[in-house]
């Protein structure tokens, strides 16, 4: 196994998922410049609240190299980027959501999207984040309805209506009385997280808090 890993490192040397720079170190960490880039959120300005989720913390602004990286993560077959994202988001959660959850889950993609993409990016992110926190992410939500991509809709009202009723909790006994940390990749208007949190609360969850890797800069004025 060590030989195979060494061969893989030789043929495919590790690169920073944000700028593509060859990394001198091993492990899922960005280069030093990107680790200290100004697209990361410092302080509580990355916090927001919702109607159905109590609080959401986000690690960075959806702009510049972080935006480009997330787009590759979702649409260009780079699920391994979650290995870098997870510990970064975990640090935000440890700072701003300590002791506020009993289990960790994610906003799932539809079966059609999973089949087309080959993976669920939010699941990858949740699993790596949970791993960094010493937890295990568990599937609690399922996407059963069909809707157009949220990214194609700019109006908040349209985005809210687009996700209504498209999620369900297959096994309510797993969420009843639980405080749940709900993870997703991007926070824009909050419609997707709101629908997921609403579905969990309706199924009996005691509380929902949320975390996203990034949020759109426009959210800065609405937090």
C-alpha positions in Angstrom: 0.0 0.0 0.0 2.9 2.4 0.8 4.4 1.7 -2.6 1.1 2.4 -4.3 0.6 5.6 -2.4 4.2 6.7 -3.3 3.5 5.9 -6.9 0.3 7.9 -6.9 2.0 10.9 -5.3 4.7 10.7 -8.0 2.2 10.4 -10.9 -0.4 12.7 -9.4 1.4 15.1 -6.9 -0.9 16.8 -4.4 -2.1 20.2 -5.4 -3.9 23.0 -3.5 -7.6 22.7 -4.4 -7.9 26.4 -4.5 -5.1 27.6 -6.7 -3.7 24.4 -8.1 -0.2 25.0 -6.7 2.0 21.9 -6.1 2.1 21.1 -2.4 5.3 20.4 -0.6 3.5 18.7 2.2 1.3 15.6 2.3 -2.2 15.6 3.5 -5.4 17.5 2.7 -4.3 21.0 3.4 -4.3 24.1 1.1 -1.1 26.0 0.3 -0.1 28.6 2.9 -1.3 31.5 0.7 -4.7 30.1 0.2 -5.0 29.1 3.9 -4.6 32.8 4.7 -6.7 34.1 1.8 -9.2 36.9 2.3 -12.1 34.7 1.0 -12.1 33.0 4.4 -14.5 34.5 7.0 -13.0 35.7 10.2 -15.1 36.4 13.3 -18.8 36.1 13.7 -19.7 37.7 10.3 -20.1 34.2 8.9 -23.1 33.6 11.2 -26.7 33.7 10.1 -30.0 32.6 11.5 -33.1 31.1 9.9 -36.7 30.4 10.6 -36.3 26.6 11.0 -32.6 26.4 11.8 -31.3 28.1 14.9 -28.0 29.2 13.5 -25.7 28.6 10.5 -22.0 29.1 10.4 -20.0 29.4 7.1 -16.3 29.1 6.6 -15.8 31.4 3.6 -17.3 33.7 1.0 -18.4 32.2 -2.2 -16.0 34.2 -4.4 -12.6 34.2 -6.0 -10.6 30.9 -5.7 -13.0 29.4 -3.2 -15.9 29.7 -5.7 -13.8 28.2 -8.5 -12.8 25.3 -6.2 -16.4 24.6 -5.1 -17.6 24.5 -8.7 -14.9 22.0 -9.6 -15.8 20.0 -6.5 -19.4 19.8 -7.6 -19.3 19.6 -11.3 -15.8 18.4 -12.4 -15.4 15.2 -10.5 -13.3 16.3 -7.6 -14.9 14.7 -4.5 -11.5 14.5 -2.9 -11.6 18.3 -2.3 -13.8 17.5 0.7 -10.7 16.1 2.4 -9.4 19.7 2.6 -12.8 21.4 3.1 -13.9 19.2 6.0 -11.2 20.2 8.6 -11.7 23.9 7.7 -15.4 23.7 8.3 -14.9 21.6 11.4 -12.9 24.4 13.0 -15.8 26.9 12.4 -18.2 24.5 13.9 -16.0 23.9 17.0 -15.9 27.7 17.5 -19.5 28.7 16.8 -21.6 25.6 17.3 -20.0 23.8 20.2 -22.3 21.4 22.1 -25.3 22.3 20.0 -25.9 19.0 18.1 -26.3 15.2 18.8 -25.8 14.0 15.2 -24.6 15.3 11.8 -26.3 14.9 8.5 -26.4 16.7 5.1 -28.6 18.1 2.4 -28.8 15.3 -0.2 -28.9 15.5 -3.9 -31.5 13.7 -5.9 -30.9 10.1 -7.1 -30.8 11.4 -10.6 -28.0 13.9 -9.7 -26.1 11.2 -7.8 -26.3 8.8 -10.8 -25.1 11.5 -13.2 -22.3 12.9 -10.9 -21.3 9.7 -9.2 -21.3 11.2 -5.7 -23.1 13.6 -3.4 -20.9 16.6 -2.7 -22.7 17.6 0.5 -22.4 14.0 1.7 -18.6 14.1 1.0 -18.3 17.4 2.8 -20.4 16.2 5.8 -18.4 13.0 6.1 -15.0 14.7 6.1 -16.3 17.4 8.5 -17.7 14.9 10.9 -14.4 12.9 10.7 -12.4 16.0 11.7 -14.8 16.5 14.6 -14.5 12.9 15.7 -18.1 12.1 14.7 -19.8 10.2 11.9 -22.3 11.7 9.5 -25.5 9.8 9.1 -28.2 10.0 6.3 -31.4 11.4 7.7 -32.9 13.2 4.7 -33.8 12.0 1.2 -34.6 14.1 -1.8 -37.6 12.6 -3.5 -39.0 15.5 -5.5 -37.8 16.9 -8.8 -36.9 20.6 -9.1 -34.7 22.8 -11.3 -31.2 23.6 -10.0 -31.3 26.3 -7.4 -28.3 28.0 -9.0 -30.5 28.8 -12.1 -32.9 30.9 -10.0 -31.9 34.3 -8.7 -35.1 35.4 -7.0 -35.4 34.3 -3.4 -39.1 33.6 -3.7 -38.6 31.4 -6.7 -35.8 29.5 -4.9 -38.0 29.0 -1.8 -40.9 27.6 -3.9 -38.5 25.5 -5.9 -37.5 23.3 -3.0 -40.8 23.1 -1.1 -41.8 19.5 -0.5 -38.8 17.9 -2.2 -37.3 16.4 0.9 -38.5 13.7 3.4 -37.2 11.8 6.4 -37.3 8.1 5.6 -37.0 7.1 9.3 -38.5 9.7 11.7 -37.4 7.6 14.7 -33.8 8.6 13.9 -34.5 12.3 14.3 -37.1 12.5 17.0 -35.8 14.5 19.9 -32.4 15.0 18.3 -30.4 18.2 17.9 -29.1 18.0 14.4 -26.2 19.6 12.6 -27.2 20.0 8.9 -24.3 20.5 6.4 -24.4 21.8 2.9 -21.8 23.3 0.5 -23.2 26.8 -0.3 -25.6 29.2 1.5 -27.2 31.7 -0.9 -30.7 32.7 0.2 -31.0 29.9 2.8 -34.0 28.3 1.0 -32.5 24.9 0.7 -31.3 24.8 4.3 -34.7 26.1 5.5 -36.5 23.3 3.7 -34.2 20.7 5.0 -34.4 22.0 8.6 -38.2 22.3 8.3 -38.5 18.7 7.1 -36.3 17.5 10.1 -38.3 19.6 12.6 -41.6 18.3 11.2 -40.3 14.8 11.7 -39.6 15.5 15.3 -36.1 17.0 15.6 -35.7 19.1 18.7 -33.4 21.6 17.1 -31.4 22.2 13.9 -28.2 24.1 13.4 -26.4 24.3 10.2 -22.9 24.8 8.6 -21.9 25.5 5.0 -18.5 25.7 3.5 -19.3 29.1 2.0 -22.0 31.7 1.6 -22.6 34.2 -1.2 -21.2 37.7 -0.6 -24.7 39.1 -0.9 -25.6 37.3 2.3 -23.2 39.6 4.1 -25.8 42.3 4.0 -28.6 40.1 5.2 -26.9 38.5 8.2 
